[in-house]
């Protein structure tokens, strides 16, 4: 089983390649955001289950929720966020990179709340 540290290292590499991306800690979780703005990815443990949280948009969310590897992200799920269960199946890092990129694009095109 891949360690949480190894997962964070790989996720960090994907996220920080994106323009103006930065890593912070929010509610004790590694959080990636567009510099000074919106969050686009989080690595968190919820109910003892490690997950990678991304925004897929409200229109696409249902497609992901039909896949048992995903669940609606608590608190922000109503905004189109899903969480990929890290240990539900072998991780496909190409898929994760695409999910992160899509979430980043959603965050980068929306103005931050003031």
C-alpha positions, 0 to 999 in steps of 0.5 A: 500500500502506498504511504500518505507521504508518497501520495502527497509527494506525487500530488504536490508534484502535479499541483505545483507544476500549474501556473501560480499554484501554491501549497498551504495548510487548511484545517490541518490538510495539505491544500493547493490553491491558485496563488491568493485565490481559490482552492483546487485540490486537497489531500485529507482524511475523512472518517478514517479514509484518505482522499484526494478532493477536487472540483469537477463542477456540478454538471459532471459530479454525478458521473463521478459519483456513479463510480464507487471510488468517489464520494461527494466531498463533505461541506463543499460537495454542493459546489461540485467537489468529489473525493477520490478514495485513495485506497479504493483501487490502484491509483492512476496518476494520469487520471489524477493529473487530469482531475487536478488540472480540471479543478485548477482551471475551474478555480483559476477562472473564478474570482476569489470571494472577498 
